[in-house]
């Protein structure tokens, strides 16, 4: 923040009581005349002294459903004629000449409904507060501008900081940038739902709605206002009668309307306007109803548009959805990372779900163990704490596959060192093409196949499951995880005095 900050008012400090309350005769609204012009002249003097010829609009706001100002609202919020592109030009990051910046200050002093922070990097700031208080910050002391301000009949006072300096609502919250991962997920969501809605908020609560399809995503994307907040919602449009029936008994809702030509518009209303609204919706192709209360009708996921160079400079605090919280957590994960979690569900189709820091990851059957098992419950149990390796982080589908066996010792290389050894183990299964024999002395020991051609003729007709069979390890395919055994060669080796192991 600039080191030199001044509060500039039309209120004489001498007209305050012992508690600091103003007791003078000045009105708390703009005079639309010489006092207002004095404020603007003071800003111009400070800008000239600081060498500033243009200002950047930050965190713009426009009037909402309820107007709290002392002066009546006006159409256009005081922005009419200031931007070539209309109200959409009043967006975060827009650069305006000092003359336009002064007109924005005029609109704020008159409480027309538009508000923003104005600044030039960290060198210069202009904030308009309640009740005709103005805050100017500069990296220079601007003594000539101070003298000019006093000469205009205003009262400057040095402060440590402006009370309107930006402060995030939740410093710990991580924003989701509308980057390549975001748009990949938008396309995936559209392909899943066939159509979704994009809510574009470009100035506080000033918004536009877009119905996204597979064919128009890039077109809509190219038309979004810079640094806008984006919210992706499922297809919420329905016929008018169904939408009207869904209206609550009371409360604020946003009505999203699609006209016959496909144009999207929206308006915020409460129960006092529902009856009048229903007659206005008669010509709509479709209508949607969105609750305006926090925690209700949450979007699927949200984001903020970065600048054209990919840097996220907008400071909007997007309302975190469950998906946003997942995204923030997923950004901390990396392939190969070791995580600890708790088994929450063993699904009927075999996948094991694990809670890792509030996010549900999954372990597919092959990744549970190097050793054979019939069901995942033989390896893990619900409530068990496990340590696993992250195999991948899919930011689009928000999926994290884990591997439990990756953190376990792989027994296969040791078995490969036993090629040529003769062992005795139980027969675990009999198939038309041969029998399986467990070659390790443990319940989950590795098994190998004795093809029918490698069974001794005299024993092939009588061997059964559970019978002990002496076999020779003749090959271990590490890539395909297969062990080849021979009963015939085991008998030959025994006759030749080969070692058993």
C-alpha positions as CSV (number, residue, x, y, z in Angstrom):
1,X,0.0,0.0,0.0
2,X,1.2,3.6,-0.6
3,X,3.0,5.1,2.4
4,X,1.2,8.4,2.3
5,X,-2.5,8.0,2.9
6,X,-4.9,10.9,3.5
7,X,-8.6,11.1,4.4
8,X,-10.1,14.1,2.7
9,X,-13.5,15.4,3.8
10,X,-15.7,18.4,3.7
11,X,-16.2,18.1,7.5
12,X,-14.2,20.6,9.6
13,X,-12.4,18.6,12.4
14,X,-13.3,21.5,14.8
15,X,-17.0,20.5,14.4
16,X,-16.6,17.2,16.4
17,X,-17.6,16.3,19.9
18,X,-15.4,14.6,22.5
19,X,-16.3,11.2,21.0
20,X,-15.3,12.2,17.5
21,X,-18.9,12.5,16.2
22,X,-19.5,15.3,13.6
23,X,-21.8,18.1,14.9
24,X,-21.6,20.5,12.0
25,X,-24.2,21.4,9.3
26,X,-22.6,19.6,6.3
27,X,-25.0,17.1,4.7
28,X,-23.8,13.5,4.3
29,X,-24.7,13.5,0.6
30,X,-23.2,15.1,-2.4
31,X,-24.1,18.7,-3.1
32,X,-23.9,17.9,-6.9
33,X,-22.1,21.2,-7.0
34,X,-19.0,23.1,-5.8
35,X,-18.1,20.7,-2.9
36,X,-18.3,17.7,-5.3
37,X,-16.1,19.6,-7.8
38,X,-13.6,20.3,-5.0
39,X,-13.3,16.6,-4.2
40,X,-12.6,15.9,-7.9
41,X,-10.1,18.7,-8.1
42,X,-8.3,17.4,-5.1
43,X,-7.9,13.9,-6.7
44,X,-6.7,15.5,-9.9
45,X,-4.1,17.5,-8.0
46,X,-2.8,14.4,-6.2
47,X,-2.7,12.4,-9.5
48,X,-0.7,15.2,-11.2
49,X,1.7,15.4,-8.2
50,X,2.2,11.7,-8.3
51,X,2.7,11.6,-12.1
52,X,-0.4,9.4,-12.7
53,X,-2.4,9.8,-15.9
54,X,-4.6,6.7,-15.8
55,X,-6.2,4.5,-13.1
56,X,-7.0,0.8,-12.9
57,X,-10.5,-0.3,-11.8
58,X,-10.3,-3.0,-9.0
59,X,-13.1,-5.1,-7.5
60,X,-16.0,-3.2,-9.2
61,X,-19.5,-3.4,-7.7
62,X,-22.8,-2.4,-9.0
63,X,-26.1,-1.9,-7.3
64,X,-28.0,-5.1,-6.2
65,X,-31.5,-5.9,-5.4
66,X,-31.5,-3.8,-2.2
67,X,-30.3,-0.1,-2.3
68,X,-28.8,1.2,1.0
69,X,-27.7,4.6,-0.2
70,X,-28.9,7.9,1.1
71,X,-29.6,9.1,-2.5
72,X,-32.1,7.5,-4.9
73,X,-30.6,5.0,-7.4
74,X,-30.5,5.9,-11.0
75,X,-30.6,3.9,-14.2
76,X,-27.2,2.7,-15.3
77,X,-25.6,3.1,-11.8
78,X,-23.8,6.3,-13.0
79,X,-21.8,4.5,-15.6
80,X,-23.8,5.7,-18.7
81,X,-21.5,6.9,-21.4
82,X,-18.2,6.2,-19.6
83,X,-17.3,3.0,-21.4
84,X,-17.4,2.3,-25.2
85,X,-18.5,-1.3,-24.6
86,X,-21.2,-0.2,-22.1
87,X,-21.5,-1.6,-18.6
88,X,-19.3,-4.6,-19.4
89,X,-16.4,-2.2,-19.7
90,X,-16.7,-1.7,-15.9
91,X,-14.6,-4.7,-15.0
92,X,-11.7,-5.6,-12.8
93,X,-8.4,-4.5,-14.3
94,X,-9.9,-2.0,-16.8
95,X,-7.6,1.0,-17.3
96,X,-9.3,4.4,-17.6
97,X,-7.9,7.9,-18.1
98,X,-8.0,10.3,-15.1
99,X,-11.0,12.0,-16.6
100,X,-13.1,8.8,-16.6
101,X,-11.7,7.9,-13.1
102,X,-13.0,11.3,-11.8
103,X,-16.5,10.5,-13.3
104,X,-16.5,7.2,-11.5
105,X,-15.6,9.0,-8.3
106,X,-18.5,11.4,-9.0
107,X,-20.9,8.4,-9.4
108,X,-19.6,7.0,-6.0
109,X,-20.0,10.4,-4.2
110,X,-23.6,10.5,-5.5
111,X,-24.2,6.9,-4.5
112,X,-25.5,6.1,-7.9
113,X,-25.0,2.4,-7.4
114,X,-21.5,1.7,-8.8
115,X,-18.4,1.4,-6.6
116,X,-14.8,0.3,-7.1
117,X,-11.3,0.8,-5.9
118,X,-9.1,2.9,-8.2
119,X,-5.4,2.7,-8.3
120,X,-2.1,2.7,-10.2
121,X,-0.2,-0.3,-9.0
122,X,1.1,0.3,-5.5
123,X,1.9,3.9,-6.3
124,X,-1.5,5.6,-6.1
125,X,-5.0,4.7,-4.8
126,X,-8.4,6.4,-4.6
127,X,-11.2,5.1,-2.4
128,X,-14.6,6.6,-1.8
129,X,-16.2,5.8,1.6
130,X,-19.5,6.3,3.2
131,X,-20.9,9.7,4.0
132,X,-18.6,11.7,1.7
133,X,-15.2,10.5,2.9
134,X,-12.5,10.2,0.4
135,X,-9.2,8.3,0.8
136,X,-6.1,9.0,-1.4
137,X,-2.9,7.1,-1.1
138,X,0.4,8.0,-2.9
139,X,4.0,6.9,-2.8
140,X,4.9,10.6,-2.7
141,X,4.0,13.1,0.0
142,X,2.4,15.4,-2.6
143,X,2.8,18.6,-0.6
144,X,1.5,20.8,-3.4
145,X,-1.6,18.7,-3.7
146,X,-2.2,18.9,0.0
147,X,-2.0,22.7,-0.2
148,X,-4.3,22.7,-3.1
149,X,-6.8,20.5,-1.2
150,X,-6.8,22.9,1.7
151,X,-7.3,25.8,-0.6
152,X,-10.4,24.1,-2.0
153,X,-11.9,24.2,1.5
154,X,-11.5,20.5,2.2
155,X,-9.8,19.0,5.2
156,X,-7.0,16.4,4.6
157,X,-5.9,14.1,7.5
158,X,-2.9,11.8,7.4
159,X,-3.7,8.1,8.2
160,X,-1.8,4.9,8.4
161,X,-4.0,3.1,5.9
162,X,-7.3,3.4,4.1
163,X,-10.1,1.4,5.6
164,X,-11.0,0.4,2.1
165,X,-7.7,-1.3,1.2
166,X,-8.4,-4.7,-0.2
167,X,-8.5,-7.5,2.4
168,X,-9.5,-11.0,1.3
169,X,-12.6,-12.5,2.9
170,X,-10.8,-15.7,3.7
171,X,-7.0,-15.5,3.2
172,X,-6.7,-19.3,3.5
173,X,-9.0,-19.9,0.6
174,X,-7.3,-20.9,-2.6
175,X,-9.0,-19.7,-5.8
176,X,-9.5,-21.9,-8.8
177,X,-8.1,-20.1,-11.9
178,X,-10.0,-20.6,-15.1
179,X,-7.0,-22.3,-16.7
180,X,-6.6,-25.2,-19.1
181,X,-7.6,-27.7,-16.4
182,X,-10.8,-25.7,-15.7
183,X,-11.8,-25.6,-19.4
184,X,-11.0,-29.3,-19.9
185,X,-13.4,-30.0,-17.0
186,X,-16.0,-27.7,-18.5
187,X,-15.8,-29.7,-21.8
188,X,-16.0,-33.0,-19.9
189,X,-19.0,-31.7,-17.9
190,X,-20.8,-30.6,-21.0
191,X,-20.2,-34.0,-22.7
192,X,-21.6,-35.6,-19.6
193,X,-24.7,-33.4,-19.1
194,X,-25.1,-32.4,-22.8
195,X,-25.5,-28.8,-21.7
196,X,-24.6,-26.7,-18.6
197,X,-24.8,-23.1,-17.6
198,X,-22.0,-20.7,-17.1
199,X,-22.7,-17.7,-14.8
200,X,-20.3,-14.8,-15.6
201,X,-20.0,-12.3,-12.8
202,X,-18.0,-9.3,-14.0
203,X,-18.8,-6.5,-11.5
204,X,-19.7,-7.5,-8.0
205,X,-23.2,-8.9,-8.6
206,X,-23.5,-7.8,-12.2
207,X,-23.8,-11.1,-14.1
208,X,-24.5,-12.7,-17.5
209,X,-25.7,-16.2,-18.1
210,X,-24.6,-18.5,-21.0
211,X,-25.9,-21.9,-21.9
212,X,-22.9,-24.0,-22.9
213,X,-23.0,-26.8,-25.5
214,X,-20.3,-28.8,-27.1
215,X,-20.3,-26.4,-30.1
216,X,-20.3,-23.0,-28.4
217,X,-17.8,-23.3,-25.5
218,X,-15.0,-21.5,-27.3
219,X,-17.2,-18.8,-28.6
220,X,-18.6,-18.0,-25.2
221,X,-15.2,-18.2,-23.7
222,X,-13.8,-15.5,-26.1
223,X,-16.6,-13.1,-25.1
224,X,-16.2,-13.3,-21.3
225,X,-15.3,-10.0,-19.5
226,X,-11.7,-9.9,-18.2
227,X,-11.1,-11.2,-14.7
228,X,-14.7,-12.4,-14.4
229,X,-15.9,-14.9,-11.8
230,X,-17.3,-18.0,-13.4
231,X,-19.7,-20.6,-12.0
232,X,-20.6,-23.8,-13.8
233,X,-24.1,-25.1,-13.0
234,X,-26.1,-28.1,-14.3
235,X,-28.7,-27.4,-16.9
236,X,-31.4,-25.6,-14.8
237,X,-33.9,-24.6,-17.4
238,X,-37.3,-26.1,-17.5
239,X,-40.8,-25.0,-18.7
240,X,-42.3,-21.9,-17.3
241,X,-45.1,-23.7,-15.3
242,X,-42.6,-26.0,-13.6
243,X,-40.3,-23.1,-12.7
244,X,-43.1,-21.1,-11.3
245,X,-44.2,-24.1,-9.2
246,X,-40.7,-24.3,-7.8
247,X,-40.7,-20.7,-6.4
248,X,-40.3,-20.7,-2.6
249,X,-42.9,-19.3,-0.3
250,X,-40.5,-16.4,0.5
251,X,-36.9,-15.3,-0.1
252,X,-34.6,-14.0,-2.8
253,X,-34.2,-15.9,-6.0
254,X,-32.6,-15.2,-9.3
255,X,-34.8,-16.0,-12.3
256,X,-32.9,-17.0,-15.4
257,X,-34.9,-16.8,-18.6
258,X,-34.2,-18.0,-22.1
259,X,-36.1,-16.2,-24.8
260,X,-37.3,-17.7,-28.1
261,X,-34.1,-16.4,-29.8
262,X,-31.9,-18.1,-27.2
263,X,-30.9,-14.9,-25.4
264,X,-30.3,-15.3,-21.7
265,X,-31.4,-12.7,-19.1
266,X,-31.7,-12.8,-15.3
267,X,-33.3,-10.8,-12.6
268,X,-33.3,-11.0,-8.8
269,X,-36.8,-10.9,-7.1
270,X,-38.5,-11.8,-3.8
271,X,-41.9,-13.1,-2.9
272,X,-43.5,-9.7,-3.3
273,X,-42.7,-9.8,-7.1
274,X,-43.5,-13.4,-7.8
275,X,-47.1,-12.8,-9.0
276,X,-46.1,-9.9,-11.4
277,X,-43.1,-11.9,-12.6
278,X,-45.2,-15.0,-13.8
279,X,-47.0,-12.9,-16.3
280,X,-43.7,-11.5,-17.7
281,X,-42.4,-15.1,-18.2
282,X,-45.2,-16.0,-20.6
283,X,-43.1,-15.5,-23.7
284,X,-40.0,-17.4,-22.4
285,X,-38.8,-20.6,-24.0
286,X,-37.5,-21.9,-20.6
287,X,-36.9,-20.6,-17.1
288,X,-34.7,-21.5,-14.2
289,X,-34.8,-20.6,-10.5
290,X,-31.6,-20.1,-8.4
291,X,-31.7,-19.4,-4.7
292,X,-29.7,-16.4,-3.6
293,X,-28.9,-17.7,-0.1
294,X,-25.4,-19.0,0.8
295,X,-25.1,-22.7,0.8
296,X,-28.2,-23.3,-1.4
297,X,-28.1,-24.2,-5.1
298,X,-24.3,-24.4,-5.1
299,X,-22.6,-24.5,-8.6
300,X,-20.7,-27.6,-9.6
301,X,-17.4,-25.6,-9.6
302,X,-16.2,-22.0,-9.8
303,X,-13.2,-20.1,-11.1
304,X,-11.7,-16.7,-11.8
305,X,-10.4,-15.7,-15.2
306,X,-6.7,-15.0,-15.3
307,X,-5.3,-12.2,-17.5
308,X,-4.2,-13.0,-21.0
309,X,-0.7,-13.9,-19.8
310,X,-2.1,-16.6,-17.6
311,X,-1.5,-14.8,-14.3
312,X,-4.5,-14.6,-11.9
313,X,-4.6,-11.0,-10.7
314,X,-8.3,-10.7,-9.9
315,X,-8.9,-10.8,-6.1
316,X,-12.5,-12.1,-6.1
317,X,-13.2,-14.6,-3.4
318,X,-15.2,-17.2,-5.1
319,X,-17.8,-19.0,-3.0
320,X,-16.2,-22.4,-2.3
321,X,-18.1,-25.4,-3.4
322,X,-17.3,-29.0,-2.5
323,X,-15.6,-29.3,-5.9
324,X,-13.5,-26.2,-5.2
325,X,-12.3,-27.6,-1.9
326,X,-11.5,-30.8,-3.7
327,X,-9.5,-28.9,-6.3
328,X,-7.5,-27.0,-3.7
329,X,-6.6,-30.3,-2.1
330,X,-5.8,-32.0,-5.3
331,X,-3.4,-29.2,-6.2
332,X,-1.3,-30.3,-3.2
333,X,-1.0,-33.9,-4.5
334,X,1.7,-35.3,-6.9
335,X,2.1,-38.6,-8.6
336,X,4.4,-40.8,-6.5
337,X,3.5,-39.0,-3.3
338,X,2.9,-41.2,-0.2
339,X,-0.3,-40.5,1.6
340,X,-2.1,-41.9,4.7
341,X,-5.9,-42.3,4.9
342,X,-8.7,-44.3,6.3
343,X,-10.7,-47.0,4.4
344,X,-14.3,-45.8,4.2
345,X,-16.0,-48.2,1.8
346,X,-15.2,-51.5,0.1
347,X,-17.6,-51.4,-2.8
348,X,-19.4,-54.5,-4.1
349,X,-17.5,-54.2,-7.4
350,X,-14.2,-54.4,-5.6
351,X,-12.9,-50.8,-5.5
352,X,-11.7,-49.7,-2.1
353,X,-12.4,-46.0,-1.2
354,X,-10.0,-44.2,1.2
355,X,-10.4,-40.8,2.9
356,X,-7.2,-38.8,2.5
357,X,-7.7,-35.4,4.2
358,X,-11.4,-35.1,3.4
359,X,-11.1,-36.2,-0.2
360,X,-12.1,-39.7,-1.3
361,X,-9.5,-41.6,-3.3
362,X,-9.7,-45.1,-4.6
363,X,-7.7,-48.3,-4.8
364,X,-8.5,-50.7,-7.7
365,X,-8.2,-54.4,-7.0
366,X,-4.8,-54.9,-8.7
367,X,-3.3,-52.2,-6.6
368,X,-4.3,-53.7,-3.2
369,X,-1.5,-56.3,-2.9
370,X,1.2,-58.2,-4.8
371,X,-0.2,-61.4,-3.4
372,X,-3.3,-63.3,-4.4
373,X,-6.7,-62.7,-2.7
374,X,-10.3,-63.4,-3.4
375,X,-11.9,-60.3,-2.0
376,X,-10.5,-56.9,-0.9
377,X,-11.8,-57.5,2.6
378,X,-9.0,-60.1,2.9
379,X,-6.4,-57.2,2.5
380,X,-8.1,-54.2,4.1
381,X,-11.1,-53.4,6.4
382,X,-13.4,-50.4,6.8
383,X,-11.9,-48.0,9.4
384,X,-8.3,-49.3,8.8
385,X,-5.6,-46.7,8.4
386,X,-3.5,-47.4,5.3
387,X,-0.5,-45.8,3.6
388,X,-0.5,-45.8,-0.2
389,X,1.2,-44.2,-3.2
390,X,-0.6,-41.7,-5.4
391,X,-0.7,-43.1,-9.0
392,X,-2.2,-40.1,-10.7
393,X,-4.1,-36.9,-10.0
394,X,-7.0,-36.3,-12.5
395,X,-7.9,-32.7,-12.0
396,X,-10.7,-32.9,-14.6
397,X,-12.6,-35.8,-13.2
398,X,-11.3,-35.2,-9.7
399,X,-10.1,-38.8,-9.3
400,X,-7.0,-40.0,-7.4
401,X,-6.1,-43.7,-7.8
402,X,-3.9,-45.1,-5.1
403,X,-1.6,-48.1,-4.8
404,X,-1.3,-50.0,-1.6
405,X,1.0,-52.6,-3.0
406,X,3.4,-49.8,-4.2
407,X,4.5,-49.2,-0.6
408,X,4.9,-53.0,0.1
409,X,7.9,-55.1,-0.8
410,X,7.5,-56.8,-4.1
411,X,8.0,-60.6,-3.6
412,X,8.3,-61.4,-7.3
413,X,12.0,-60.5,-7.7
414,X,12.8,-62.9,-4.9
415,X,10.7,-65.7,-6.5
416,X,12.6,-65.1,-9.8
417,X,15.8,-65.9,-7.9
418,X,14.4,-69.3,-7.1
419,X,14.1,-70.5,-10.8
420,X,15.4,-74.1,-10.8
421,X,14.4,-74.8,-7.2
422,X,12.1,-77.7,-6.4
423,X,9.3,-77.1,-3.8
424,X,6.3,-78.8,-2.4
425,X,3.0,-77.0,-2.0
426,X,-0.7,-77.5,-2.0
427,X,-2.8,-77.6,-5.1
428,X,-5.1,-74.5,-5.0
429,X,-7.1,-75.0,-8.2
430,X,-7.6,-77.5,-11.0
431,X,-8.3,-76.3,-14.6
432,X,-8.6,-78.1,-17.9
433,X,-5.2,-76.7,-18.9
434,X,-3.4,-77.6,-15.7
435,X,-3.2,-77.1,-11.9
436,X,-2.2,-74.2,-9.7
437,X,0.2,-74.8,-6.8
438,X,1.1,-72.4,-4.0
439,X,4.9,-72.3,-3.8
440,X,5.2,-70.2,-0.6
441,X,4.4,-71.5,2.9
442,X,1.8,-68.8,3.7
443,X,-2.0,-68.4,3.1
444,X,-1.4,-65.6,0.6
445,X,1.6,-67.2,-1.0
446,X,2.3,-66.8,-4.7
447,X,1.0,-69.5,-7.0
448,X,2.3,-71.0,-10.2
449,X,0.7,-73.0,-13.0
450,X,1.7,-76.6,-13.8
451,X,0.5,-77.2,-17.4
452,X,-1.1,-80.5,-18.1
453,X,1.9,-81.4,-20.2
454,X,4.2,-81.0,-17.1
455,X,2.1,-83.3,-14.9
456,X,3.3,-86.8,-14.3
457,X,1.0,-89.2,-16.0
458,X,0.5,-91.3,-13.0
459,X,-0.5,-88.4,-10.7
460,X,-2.5,-86.3,-13.2
461,X,-5.6,-88.5,-12.7
462,X,-5.6,-88.5,-8.9
463,X,-4.3,-85.0,-7.8
464,X,-7.0,-82.9,-6.0
465,X,-7.3,-79.5,-4.5
466,X,-5.4,-79.4,-1.2
467,X,-3.1,-82.3,-2.2
468,X,0.6,-81.6,-1.8
469,X,2.5,-81.6,-5.1
470,X,6.2,-81.4,-5.7
471,X,7.1,-79.0,-8.5
472,X,10.1,-77.3,-10.1
473,X,10.1,-73.5,-10.7
474,X,11.0,-73.3,-14.4
475,X,10.2,-69.7,-15.3
476,X,9.1,-66.4,-13.7
477,X,7.6,-63.8,-16.0
478,X,8.0,-60.6,-14.0
479,X,6.2,-58.4,-16.6
480,X,3.1,-60.6,-16.7
481,X,3.4,-61.8,-13.1
482,X,3.2,-65.5,-14.0
483,X,5.1,-68.5,-12.6
484,X,5.6,-71.6,-14.7
485,X,6.0,-74.9,-12.8
486,X,6.7,-78.5,-13.7
487,X,5.9,-81.7,-11.8
488,X,7.7,-83.9,-14.3
489,X,11.0,-81.9,-14.0
490,X,10.6,-81.9,-10.2
491,X,10.7,-85.7,-10.2
492,X,13.7,-85.7,-12.6
493,X,15.5,-83.2,-10.4
494,X,14.8,-85.2,-7.3
495,X,16.2,-88.3,-8.9
496,X,19.3,-86.3,-9.9
497,X,19.7,-85.0,-6.3
498,X,18.8,-81.3,-7.2
499,X,18.3,-79.0,-4.2
500,X,14.9,-78.2,-3.0
501,X,13.9,-74.7,-1.7
